[in-house]
């Protein structure tokens, strides 16, 4: 997948416009409609079909493009609801993430089971992702819009709730992308023998 990353990024940019619009409408309303879920499932099925027919490069590229599903569903800005944000808030949030991405730790926030999903469980999982992202949206508004003015992202640091939301959202996105890919890869009878076991890290009390 690493060798094909440029092609996979192109596939993300070619994500069907009609499906993007359907997802945007559902993200705004807070609920994934059955027809949207069916269309998302069809995207996964197309990747699985290519992999089963041993078109490995085409299948991996197609699989890469599907990361758009998890990325959108875990983005609290997109899940802000019909009221959205005041102008400039989304820009500052994304600028904050880009500037601090190297400082944001990635953790499996949805438990190890997210990496053991079967393909048939994906629709319910995707629906749950949206439900988890939506409550985070008001924190961004509160943190980046104060006294009627947009807050410069450079004044935000790790003590801010905005950092917490960014960390959770980014971790959930990475977890969801991996979980979705693995579910589809398993369904295509892909090899998992070289998959490393996740290392569990737990907070410990200081002595």
N, C-alpha and C positions, 0 to 999 in steps of 0.2 A: 504494500500500500504506500509505503514511503517513496518508492521509486516512481509511483504513478500519481503523486500528490498534485503536480500541476494540472494534469488531466482531470483529476477529481475536483479540483477547485473550479475548473471550467464547467464541469457537470453541475456543480452547485449553482452557478450563475445561469444555467439553462433550466433550472427548476420550472416546471410548467406555470405560466402566468395565471391560468384559471385556477389552479390549485393554490397558488400564493394568495390570490384574492379571496378564495373560500376560507383559507386559514385566517387571513386578516379579519374577516367578518366574524368568524367564530371566536377569535382571540378577544375581539372587542366585546362580544356578547357574553363571554365567559363559559361557553359550552361548545364542544365539538359536535356538530350535527352528524347523524348517521351517514349521510351522503359524503361528507368530508372524510370521515373515517374510512369509508369504502375506497375513496380515491387514494388515500394515504396507503392503505393496504395494497392497492394495486401497484403503487410505486415499489413497495417491498417485494411483491410477487415478481415484478419484472427483473429485479436483480437476482432473485433466487432462481428464476428460470434460466438466465444466462449462465449462472454458476453450475447448475445441474447439467446443462448441455456442454460444460467444460470450456465455455468461452471466458477464461479466467480474467484476462485484462478487461474486457468489456464489462464483465460482472462486477469486478472490483471498482471500476470507474462509476458504474451505476450505483453501487453500494455507497460510494463516497458522496454522491449527490444527495443521498437520502439524509445525510447529517443535517440538512436544512430543516427537516421535520422537528428533530429534537432541539435544535438551536432556537427555532422560533417559539416552541412551546415552553421553553424555560426562560425566555426573555421577559422580565417583568415590565419593561417599557411597552412591549407589544401587547401585554395583558392588562394595560392600565384602564381599559374600559372605554366607553364612548366619549367620556369627558376628556380623556387624554391628559396632556400636561401643558402648562403654559409654554409659549415659544422659548426655545433655548434650553429647556431642562433636559430633554433627551440628548441634545448635542453635548452638554456638559457631562452627563452620565457616561456616554460612550467614550468621551475624551478621557475621563477619569480611568475607565477600565483599560484603555489602550496605554495610558501612561504608567499604570501600576500593575500590569498583567504579570510581570516577573515577581511581584511581591505577594500575589494571591495564591495561597496553597490550595491544591485540589484534593478533596476528600470525597469518599463515596458517601454522599449524604442520604441516600435512599436505601442503604443496607446492601449487603452482598447479594441478596436475591435479585437485585436489579441487573446483575451480570449473569443471571441464570434463567432468564425469561425464555419461554417458548414463543414461537411466532404467533400463535393464537392469543397470547396474552398481551400483545403489543397494543391493540386498540384501547384496552382498559388502562394500560400503563400511560399511554399518551394522554388520555383523558385526565388521569391523575396529575400528570405534569402541569397541565394548565391550571388545575385547581390549586396546586402548590405555588405557582408563580403569581397568581392574581393578588393574594394578600400582601405581597412584597411591594407592589406598585406604589401605595401611598407613602412608604418610607422614602422613596426617591423624591417624591414631590415635596415632602416635609424637609428633607435634607438639602435640596438644591433650589428651593424657592422660599425665600424668607423676606418678610416685610415688603412683599410686592415686587421683589427683585430676584433675578436668577443669580445663584451663587457660583462663583468661579471654581471650577473643579480643583484648581491648584491649592485651594484653601482647605480641602478635605484630606484627612489622613486616616490611619488605621483605627482611630478611636471613634470615627463617625459610623452611625448606623448604615450610611450609604456603602461604606466599605464592607460591612457585614452582608448586606444584600448582594453586592457584587460578588463576594466570595461564595456565597451559597448558590447564587444563580449560575456562576461559572462552573462550580463543581457539579451542580445538577446537570448542566448541559453536557459536560464531558462524560459523566456517568451515563446519561441517557443515550448519547451517541454510541458509546461502547456497548451498552445493553441492547440497543436496537440492532447494531451491526452483528453482535454475537448471536442474537436470536435468529436473524436471517441466515447467518453463516451455518448455524447448526441445522436449520431447515434444509439447507442445500447440501448437507452431509459434509461440511468442511472439516478439515483436520484441526483439532484442538489440542493435540498431544504436546505441543510446544508452548502452550499458554501458561505463563507463570502464575503461581498462586498469589493472590493479593496479600500484601503484608498488613496485618491489622495493627493499628497504632491506637492506644488508649491513653487519655490524659492520666497523669499520676500526681498524687499529692506530693508537695515538696517536703523533704524530711524536716 
